[in-house]
Amino acid sequence: MFPVVLAFGTFDLFHKGHEFFLAEAAQHGRLHVAVARDAHVRALKGKGTSRPETARLATVARQPCVEQAVLSDETLGSYGVVRTLRPAVIALGHDQDALEADLRRWMAETGVDIPVVRIARA
């Protein structure tokens, strides 16, 4: 049985870079993806998305390398999806520095220790 890999992202206007990120993340195991909530994108980026979260979720779920796509937690920074999926690895993109810092904060506070791998830009 291959390990669970968890990736995070907004995936608005899905493009070849997203495909590359997901394919590379899937090289580490069975890929599960947490798609950002619309409210989180507005809070973090100061603007909305072009497509609603349900459409973005459906696009990610259709990718052949994705075993499961879910919406991220209702509460930003709570990482319930990490507790539920219990990934062996978390894969982050080249531009997810703030997310990595927050994940590491959360892991330090909760005693959870999951390796984080960074996927380079295509």
DSSP file (Angstrom, degrees, kcal/mol; ACC not computed):
  #  RESIDUE AA STRUCTURE BP1 BP2  ACC     N-H-->O    O-->H-N    N-H-->O    O-->H-N    TCO  KAPPA ALPHA  PHI   PSI    X-CA   Y-CA   Z-CA
    1    1 A M              0   0    0      0, 0.0     0, 0.0     0, 0.0     0, 0.0   0.000 360.0 360.0 360.0 130.1    0.0    0.0    0.0
    2    2 A F        -     0   0    0      1,-0.1    27,-0.1    27,-0.0    26,-0.0  -0.490 360.0-101.4 -80.7 150.8    1.4    3.4   -1.0
    3    3 A P        -     0   0    0      0, 0.0    27,-2.8     0, 0.0     2,-0.4  -0.297  35.7-106.0 -69.8 155.7    1.5    6.3    1.5
    4    4 A V  E     -a   30   0A   0     82,-0.3    84,-2.5    25,-0.2    85,-1.4  -0.684  32.4-163.0 -81.2 132.6   -1.1    9.1    1.5
    5    5 A V  E     -ab  31  89A   0     25,-2.8    27,-3.1    -2,-0.4     2,-0.5  -0.962   3.2-156.1-115.2 134.7    0.2   12.4    0.1
    6    6 A L  E     -ab  32  90A   0     83,-2.3    85,-2.5    -2,-0.4     2,-0.3  -0.953  11.7-178.7-116.0 129.0   -1.7   15.6    0.8
    7    7 A A  E     -ab  33  91A   0     25,-2.3    27,-3.0    -2,-0.5     2,-0.3  -0.901  10.0-153.5-121.1 153.7   -1.5   18.7   -1.4
    8    8 A F  E     +a   34   0A   0     83,-0.7     2,-0.3    -2,-0.3    85,-0.3  -0.905  26.8 132.8-123.2 151.2   -3.2   22.0   -0.9
    9    9 A G  E     -a   35   0A   0     25,-1.7    27,-2.7    -2,-0.3    -2,-0.0  -0.935  53.4-125.1 176.8 166.5   -4.1   24.7   -3.5
   10   10 A T        -     0   0    0     -2,-0.3    -1,-0.1    25,-0.2    31,-0.0   0.868  33.6-166.4 -87.7 -46.1   -6.7   27.1   -4.9
   11   11 A F    >   +     0   0    0      1,-0.2     3,-0.5     2,-0.1     2,-0.3   0.853  19.3 167.9  60.4  40.3   -6.5   25.7   -8.5
   12   12 A D  T 3   +     0   0    0      1,-0.3    -1,-0.2     2,-0.0     3,-0.1  -0.643  68.4   8.7 -80.6 141.7   -8.3   28.7  -10.0
   13   13 A L  T 3  S-     0   0    0     -2,-0.3    -1,-0.3     1,-0.1    -2,-0.1   0.966  99.0-132.1  49.0  61.9   -8.1   28.7  -13.8
   14   14 A F    <   +     0   0    0     -3,-0.5     2,-0.2     1,-0.1    -1,-0.1  -0.103  38.6 168.9 -49.6 131.5   -6.5   25.3  -13.8
   15   15 A H    >>  -     0   0    0     -3,-0.1     4,-2.0     1,-0.0     3,-0.6  -0.766  51.0 -80.5-140.3-178.7   -3.4   25.2  -16.1
   16   16 A K  H 3> S+     0   0    0      1,-0.3     4,-2.6    -2,-0.2     5,-0.2   0.814 123.5  59.1 -59.2 -33.9   -0.4   23.1  -17.0
   17   17 A G  H 3> S+     0   0    0      2,-0.2     4,-2.5     1,-0.2    -1,-0.3   0.888 106.2  48.2 -63.1 -38.6    1.5   24.3  -13.9
   18   18 A H  H <> S+     0   0    0     -3,-0.6     4,-2.7     2,-0.2     5,-0.2   0.921 110.6  51.2 -65.4 -43.4   -1.2   22.8  -11.7
   19   19 A E  H  X S+     0   0    0     -4,-2.0     4,-2.6     1,-0.2    -2,-0.2   0.927 111.5  47.9 -58.1 -45.2   -1.1   19.6  -13.7
   20   20 A F  H  X S+     0   0    0     -4,-2.6     4,-2.7     2,-0.2     5,-0.2   0.933 111.1  50.7 -61.2 -47.6    2.7   19.4  -13.2
   21   21 A F  H  X S+     0   0    0     -4,-2.5     4,-2.5     1,-0.2    -2,-0.2   0.930 113.4  44.6 -56.8 -49.0    2.4   20.1   -9.5
   22   22 A L  H  X S+     0   0    0     -4,-2.7     4,-2.3     2,-0.2    -1,-0.2   0.911 113.2  50.0 -65.7 -42.3   -0.2   17.4   -9.0
   23   23 A A  H  X S+     0   0    0     -4,-2.6     4,-0.6    -5,-0.2    -1,-0.2   0.910 113.4  46.1 -62.6 -42.2    1.7   14.8  -11.1
   24   24 A E  H >< S+     0   0    0     -4,-2.7     3,-0.9     1,-0.2     4,-0.2   0.902 111.6  51.2 -67.3 -40.8    4.9   15.5   -9.2
   25   25 A A  H >< S+     0   0    0     -4,-2.5     3,-1.8     1,-0.2    -2,-0.2   0.883 104.1  59.0 -62.2 -37.9    3.1   15.3   -5.8
   26   26 A A  H >< S+     0   0    0     -4,-2.3     3,-1.3     1,-0.3    -1,-0.2   0.672  87.6  75.0 -67.1 -16.6    1.6   12.0   -6.8
   27   27 A Q  T << S+     0   0    0     -3,-0.9    -1,-0.3    -4,-0.6    -2,-0.2   0.686  91.9  57.0 -66.5 -15.7    5.1   10.6   -7.3
   28   28 A H  T <  S-     0   0    0     -3,-1.8     2,-0.3    -4,-0.2    -1,-0.2   0.513 124.1 -71.0 -93.9  -6.3    5.3   10.4   -3.5
   29   29 A G  S <  S-     0   0    0     -3,-1.3     2,-0.6    -4,-0.2    -1,-0.2  -0.988  87.0  -9.2 152.0-159.4    2.2    8.2   -3.0
   30   30 A R  E    S-a    4   0A   0    -27,-2.8   -25,-2.8    -2,-0.3     2,-0.4  -0.638  73.6-133.1 -77.1 115.1   -1.6    8.2   -3.3
   31   31 A L  E     +ac   5  66A   0     -2,-0.6    36,-2.6    34,-0.6    37,-1.4  -0.577  28.5 176.7 -86.2 124.3   -2.5   11.9   -3.8
   32   32 A H  E     -ac   6  68A   0    -27,-3.1   -25,-2.3    -2,-0.4     2,-0.4  -0.955  15.0-156.1-116.9 140.9   -5.3   13.6   -1.9
   33   33 A V  E     -ac   7  69A   0     35,-2.5    37,-2.9    -2,-0.4     2,-0.6  -0.973  11.1-153.3-127.8 130.6   -5.9   17.3   -2.5
   34   34 A A  E     -ac   8  70A   0    -27,-3.0   -25,-1.7    -2,-0.4     2,-0.4  -0.908  19.2-151.3 -99.8 116.2   -7.5   19.9   -0.2
   35   35 A V  E     -ac   9  71A   0     35,-3.1    37,-2.9    -2,-0.6   -25,-0.2  -0.749  23.6-108.1 -92.7 132.0   -8.9   22.7   -2.4
   36   36 A A        -     0   0    0    -27,-2.7     2,-0.1    -2,-0.4    20,-0.1  -0.244  30.4-117.1 -62.0 140.9   -9.1   26.1   -0.8
   37   37 A R     >  -     0   0    0     36,-0.2     4,-2.1     1,-0.1     3,-0.2  -0.446  20.9-119.2 -72.5 149.4  -12.4   27.5    0.2
   38   38 A D  H  > S+     0   0    0      1,-0.2     4,-2.2     2,-0.2     5,-0.2   0.909 114.7  52.5 -56.0 -44.3  -13.7   30.7   -1.5
   39   39 A A  H  > S+     0   0    0      1,-0.2     4,-2.1     2,-0.2    -1,-0.2   0.855 107.8  51.6 -64.1 -34.7  -13.7   32.5    1.9
   40   40 A H  H  > S+     0   0    0      2,-0.2     4,-2.9     1,-0.2     5,-0.3   0.901 107.8  51.7 -68.8 -40.5  -10.1   31.6    2.6
   41   41 A V  H  X S+     0   0    0     -4,-2.1     4,-3.0     1,-0.2     6,-0.7   0.933 111.1  47.9 -61.7 -44.7   -9.0   32.8   -0.8
   42   42 A R  H  X S+     0   0    0     -4,-2.2     4,-1.3     1,-0.2    -1,-0.2   0.915 114.7  46.5 -61.5 -42.1  -10.7   36.2   -0.2
   43   43 A A  H  < S+     0   0    0     -4,-2.1    -2,-0.2    -5,-0.2    -1,-0.2   0.893 121.9  34.7 -68.1 -40.0   -9.1   36.4    3.3
   44   44 A L  H  < S+     0   0    0     -4,-2.9    -2,-0.2    -5,-0.1    -3,-0.2   0.842 130.1  28.9 -86.4 -35.2   -5.6   35.5    2.2
   45   45 A K  H  < S-     0   0    0     -4,-3.0    -3,-0.2    -5,-0.3    -2,-0.2   0.526  96.1-126.0-106.1  -7.9   -5.4   37.0   -1.2
   46   46 A G  S  < S+     0   0    0     -4,-1.3     2,-0.3    -5,-0.5    -4,-0.2   0.661  82.7  71.1  72.6  14.7   -7.7   39.9   -0.8
   47   47 A K  S    S-     0   0    0     -6,-0.7    -2,-0.3     0, 0.0    -1,-0.2  -0.981  78.9-109.5-154.7 161.1   -9.7   38.9   -3.9
   48   48 A G        -     0   0    0     -2,-0.3     2,-0.2     1,-0.1    -9,-0.0  -0.184  35.9-101.2 -83.6-179.2  -12.1   36.2   -5.0
   49   49 A T        -     0   0    0      1,-0.1    -1,-0.1     2,-0.1     4,-0.1  -0.598  17.8-125.9 -98.3 163.4  -11.6   33.4   -7.4
   50   50 A S  S    S+     0   0    0     -2,-0.2    -1,-0.1     1,-0.1    -2,-0.0   0.776  99.2  37.2 -76.2 -27.6  -12.8   33.2  -11.0
   51   51 A R  S    S-     0   0    0      2,-0.0    -1,-0.1   -13,-0.0    -2,-0.1  -0.963  93.0-107.9-127.7 142.6  -14.5   29.9  -10.3
   52   52 A P    >>  -     0   0    0      0, 0.0     4,-2.2     0, 0.0     3,-0.6  -0.214  35.8-105.0 -66.5 160.4  -16.4   28.8   -7.2
   53   53 A E  H 3> S+     0   0    0      1,-0.2     4,-2.7     2,-0.2     5,-0.2   0.829 118.7  56.7 -56.3 -36.6  -14.9   26.2   -4.9
   54   54 A T  H 3> S+     0   0    0      2,-0.2     4,-2.0     1,-0.2    -1,-0.2   0.888 109.1  45.8 -65.9 -37.6  -17.2   23.5   -6.1
   55   55 A A  H <> S+     0   0    0     -3,-0.6     4,-2.1     2,-0.2    -2,-0.2   0.909 113.8  48.6 -69.8 -42.4  -16.1   23.9   -9.7
   56   56 A R  H  X S+     0   0    0     -4,-2.2     4,-2.1     1,-0.2    -2,-0.2   0.904 111.1  51.4 -63.4 -40.8  -12.4   24.1   -8.7
   57   57 A L  H  X S+     0   0    0     -4,-2.7     4,-2.6    -5,-0.2    -2,-0.2   0.918 109.0  50.3 -60.9 -45.2  -12.9   20.9   -6.6
   58   58 A A  H  X S+     0   0    0     -4,-2.0     4,-1.3     1,-0.2    -1,-0.2   0.887 109.2  51.8 -62.6 -39.6  -14.5   19.1   -9.6
   59   59 A T  H  < S+     0   0    0     -4,-2.1     4,-0.4     1,-0.2     3,-0.3   0.934 112.6  44.5 -63.0 -46.3  -11.6   20.0  -11.8
   60   60 A V  H >< S+     0   0    0     -4,-2.1     3,-1.6     1,-0.2    -2,-0.2   0.907 109.4  56.3 -65.1 -41.6   -9.0   18.7   -9.4
   61   61 A A  H 3< S+     0   0    0     -4,-2.6    -1,-0.2     1,-0.3    -2,-0.2   0.788 101.6  58.6 -62.1 -27.7  -11.0   15.5   -8.7
   62   62 A R  T 3< S+     0   0    0     -4,-1.3    -1,-0.3    -3,-0.3    -2,-0.2   0.588  78.5 110.0 -78.2 -10.1  -11.0   14.7  -12.5
   63   63 A Q  S X  S-     0   0    0     -3,-1.6     3,-1.8    -4,-0.4    -3,-0.0  -0.489  71.7-134.3 -70.4 131.9   -7.2   14.7  -12.7
   64   64 A P  T 3  S+     0   0    0      0, 0.0    -1,-0.1     0, 0.0    -3,-0.0   0.759 102.2  53.2 -60.9 -26.1   -6.0   11.1  -13.2
   65   65 A C  T 3  S+     0   0    0    -35,-0.0     2,-0.6     2,-0.0   -34,-0.6   0.523  89.9  92.7 -87.2  -3.8   -3.3   11.3  -10.6
   66   66 A V  E <   -c   31   0A   0     -3,-1.8   -34,-0.2    -6,-0.2     3,-0.2  -0.806  48.8-175.6 -96.9 119.5   -5.7   12.5   -7.8
   67   67 A E  E    S+     0   0A   0    -36,-2.6     2,-0.3    -2,-0.6   -35,-0.2   0.881  75.4   1.0 -76.8 -39.7   -7.2    9.7   -5.7
   68   68 A Q  E     -c   32   0A   0    -37,-1.4   -35,-2.5     2,-0.0     2,-0.4  -0.986  58.5-163.4-151.9 138.0   -9.4   12.1   -3.7
   69   69 A A  E     +c   33   0A   0     -2,-0.3     2,-0.3   -37,-0.2   -35,-0.2  -0.987  18.1 172.3-121.4 135.3  -10.1   15.8   -3.7
   70   70 A V  E     -c   34   0A   0    -37,-2.9   -35,-3.1    -2,-0.4     2,-0.3  -0.918  37.0-102.2-134.0 159.0  -11.9   17.5   -0.8
   71   71 A L  E     -c   35   0A   0     -2,-0.3   -35,-0.2   -37,-0.2     3,-0.1  -0.617  47.1-108.6 -77.1 145.3  -12.7   21.1    0.2
   72   72 A S        -     0   0    0    -37,-2.9    -1,-0.1    -2,-0.3     4,-0.1  -0.090  52.9 -64.0 -66.4 174.2  -10.3   22.4    2.9
   73   73 A D        -     0   0    0      2,-0.1   -36,-0.2     1,-0.1    -1,-0.2  -0.152  37.3-125.4 -60.9 152.5  -11.5   23.0    6.4
   74   74 A E  S    S+     0   0    0      1,-0.1     2,-0.7    -3,-0.1    -1,-0.1   0.873 100.6  61.7 -63.3 -38.0  -14.2   25.5    7.2
   75   75 A T  S >  S-     0   0    0      1,-0.0     3,-1.8   -35,-0.0     4,-0.4  -0.830  93.9-123.5 -98.3 117.9  -11.9   27.1    9.7
   76   76 A L  T 3  S+     0   0    0     -2,-0.7    -2,-0.1     1,-0.3    -1,-0.0  -0.323  92.7  12.4 -59.2 131.1   -8.7   28.5    8.2
   77   77 A G  T 3  S+     0   0    0     -4,-0.1    -1,-0.3    -2,-0.0    -2,-0.0   0.530  93.1 109.4  82.0   5.9   -5.5   27.1    9.8
   78   78 A S    <   -     0   0    0     -3,-1.8    -2,-0.1    -5,-0.0    -1,-0.0   0.785  61.1-156.3 -85.9 -26.9   -7.3   24.3   11.7
   79   79 A Y    >>  +     0   0    0     -4,-0.4     4,-1.5     1,-0.1     3,-0.6   0.804  36.4 151.0  56.7  36.2   -5.9   21.5    9.5
   80   80 A G  H 3>  +     0   0    0      1,-0.2     4,-2.6    -5,-0.2     5,-0.2   0.831  69.9  63.4 -60.5 -32.4   -8.7   19.0   10.2
   81   81 A V  H 3> S+     0   0    0      1,-0.2     4,-2.5     2,-0.2     5,-0.3   0.840 100.7  51.6 -62.4 -33.0   -8.0   17.6    6.8
   82   82 A V  H <> S+     0   0    0     -3,-0.6     4,-2.2     2,-0.2    -1,-0.2   0.921 111.0  46.8 -68.7 -44.0   -4.5   16.6    8.0
   83   83 A R  H  < S+     0   0    0     -4,-1.5    -2,-0.2     2,-0.2    -1,-0.2   0.884 116.2  45.7 -65.1 -38.0   -6.0   14.8   11.0
   84   84 A T  H  < S+     0   0    0     -4,-2.6    -2,-0.2     1,-0.2    -1,-0.2   0.937 121.1  34.6 -71.1 -48.1   -8.6   13.1    8.9
   85   85 A L  H  < S-     0   0    0     -4,-2.5    -2,-0.2    -5,-0.2    -3,-0.2   0.738  86.3-154.7 -83.1 -23.5   -6.4   11.9    6.1
   86   86 A R     <  -     0   0    0     -4,-2.2   -82,-0.3    -5,-0.3    -3,-0.1   0.935  20.2-158.4  48.8  59.0   -3.2   11.3    8.2
   87   87 A P        -     0   0    0      0, 0.0   -82,-0.2     0, 0.0    -1,-0.1  -0.287  23.9-146.9 -69.1 152.1   -0.8   11.8    5.3
   88   88 A A  S    S+     0   0    0    -84,-2.5     2,-0.3     1,-0.3   -83,-0.2   0.709  88.5  19.6 -82.8 -23.6    2.7   10.4    5.3
   89   89 A V  E     -b    5   0A   0    -85,-1.4   -83,-2.3    25,-0.1     2,-0.5  -0.995  65.2-148.0-145.7 144.2    3.8   13.4    3.3
   90   90 A I  E     -bd   6 116A   0     25,-2.5    27,-2.7    -2,-0.3     2,-0.5  -0.981  17.9-155.5-112.9 126.4    2.6   16.9    2.6
   91   91 A A  E     -bd   7 117A   0    -85,-2.5   -83,-0.7    -2,-0.5     2,-0.3  -0.890  13.2-175.7-105.1 126.3    3.5   18.2   -0.9
   92   92 A L  E     - d   0 118A   0     25,-2.9    27,-3.3    -2,-0.5   -83,-0.1  -0.901  22.0-116.5-121.6 150.7    3.6   22.0   -1.3
   93   93 A G  E >   - d   0 119A   0     -2,-0.3     3,-1.6   -85,-0.3    27,-0.1  -0.241  35.1 -98.2 -79.1 170.5    4.2   24.1   -4.4
   94   94 A H  T 3  S+     0   0    0     25,-0.6     3,-0.1     1,-0.3    -1,-0.1   0.719 122.2  45.8 -60.9 -23.7    7.1   26.4   -5.1
   95   95 A D  T 3  S+     0   0    0      1,-0.2     3,-0.3    25,-0.1    -1,-0.3   0.155  83.2  96.4-109.0  18.1    5.0   29.4   -4.1
   96   96 A Q    <>  +     0   0    0     -3,-1.6     4,-2.2     1,-0.2    -1,-0.2  -0.239  37.6 131.0-104.8  45.8    3.4   28.1   -0.9
   97   97 A D  H  > S+     0   0    0      2,-0.2     4,-2.4     1,-0.2    -1,-0.2   0.907  73.2  49.3 -63.3 -44.5    5.8   29.6    1.7
   98   98 A A  H  > S+     0   0    0     -3,-0.3     4,-2.2     1,-0.2    -1,-0.2   0.896 111.3  50.1 -65.2 -39.3    3.1   31.1    3.9
   99   99 A L  H  > S+     0   0    0      2,-0.2     4,-2.9     1,-0.2     5,-0.2   0.918 109.6  50.9 -64.4 -42.8    1.2   27.8    4.0
  100  100 A E  H  X S+     0   0    0     -4,-2.2     4,-2.6     1,-0.2    -2,-0.2   0.929 110.2  49.5 -60.8 -44.2    4.4   25.9    4.9
  101  101 A A  H  X S+     0   0    0     -4,-2.4     4,-2.0     1,-0.2    -1,-0.2   0.910 113.4  46.1 -61.4 -42.0    5.1   28.3    7.7
  102  102 A D  H  X S+     0   0    0     -4,-2.2     4,-2.6     2,-0.2    -2,-0.2   0.899 112.0  50.8 -70.3 -39.5    1.5   28.0    9.1
  103  103 A L  H  X S+     0   0    0     -4,-2.9     4,-3.0     2,-0.2    -2,-0.2   0.921 110.7  49.1 -61.0 -43.6    1.6   24.2    8.7
  104  104 A R  H  X S+     0   0    0     -4,-2.6     4,-2.3    -5,-0.2    -1,-0.2   0.886 110.5  51.1 -65.3 -37.7    4.9   24.0   10.6
  105  105 A R  H  X S+     0   0    0     -4,-2.0     4,-2.2    -5,-0.2    -2,-0.2   0.953 112.5  46.4 -59.4 -50.0    3.4   26.3   13.3
  106  106 A W  H  X S+     0   0    0     -4,-2.6     4,-2.1     1,-0.2     6,-0.3   0.907 111.9  50.3 -61.2 -44.2    0.4   24.0   13.6
  107  107 A M  H  X>S+     0   0    0     -4,-3.0     4,-1.6     1,-0.2     5,-0.9   0.903 110.7  49.6 -62.8 -40.6    2.6   20.8   13.7
  108  108 A A  H  <5S+     0   0    0     -4,-2.3    -1,-0.2     1,-0.2    -2,-0.2   0.902 113.4  46.7 -64.0 -40.3    4.7   22.3   16.5
  109  109 A E  H  <5S+     0   0    0     -4,-2.2    -1,-0.2     1,-0.2    -2,-0.2   0.826 121.2  36.2 -70.5 -31.8    1.7   23.3   18.5
  110  110 A T  H  <5S-     0   0    0     -4,-2.1    -2,-0.2    -5,-0.2    -1,-0.2   0.524 104.4-119.4-101.9  -7.6    0.0   19.9   18.1
  111  111 A G  T  <5 +     0   0    0     -4,-1.6     2,-0.4     1,-0.3    -3,-0.2   0.628  64.6 143.0  77.0  12.5    3.0   17.6   18.2
  112  112 A V      < -     0   0    0     -5,-0.9     2,-0.5    -6,-0.3    -1,-0.3  -0.705  31.8-167.1 -85.7 136.6    2.2   16.3   14.7
  113  113 A D        +     0   0    0     -2,-0.4    -9,-0.0    -3,-0.1    -5,-0.0  -0.878  17.5 159.0-130.4 101.1    5.3   15.6   12.6
  114  114 A I        -     0   0    0     -2,-0.5   -25,-0.1   -25,-0.0   -26,-0.1  -0.980  42.1-114.9-122.7 129.0    4.8   15.1    8.9
  115  115 A P        -     0   0    0      0, 0.0   -25,-2.5     0, 0.0     2,-0.5  -0.347  26.8-149.1 -61.0 140.9    7.5   15.6    6.3
  116  116 A V  E     -d   90   0A   0    -27,-0.2     2,-0.4   -25,-0.0   -25,-0.2  -0.961  10.8-167.5-113.3 126.4    6.9   18.4    3.9
  117  117 A V  E     -d   91   0A   0    -27,-2.7   -25,-2.9    -2,-0.5     2,-0.5  -0.916  12.8-140.7-111.9 141.9    8.2   18.2    0.3
  118  118 A R  E     -d   92   0A   0     -2,-0.4     2,-0.6   -27,-0.2   -25,-0.2  -0.869   8.7-143.9-103.1 132.5    8.4   21.2   -2.0
  119  119 A I  E     -d   93   0A   0    -27,-3.3   -25,-0.6    -2,-0.5     3,-0.1  -0.848  22.2-130.8 -95.9 121.9    7.5   20.7   -5.7
  120  120 A A        -     0   0    0     -2,-0.6   -96,-0.1   -27,-0.1   -26,-0.1  -0.214  32.8 -85.6 -68.1 160.7    9.7   22.9   -7.9
  121  121 A R              0   0    0      1,-0.1    -1,-0.1   -28,-0.1  -104,-0.0  -0.368 360.0 360.0 -64.5 145.1    8.2   25.0  -10.6
  122  122 A A              0   0    0     -3,-0.1    -1,-0.1  -105,-0.1    -2,-0.1   0.491 360.0 360.0 -61.8 360.0    7.7   23.2  -14.0
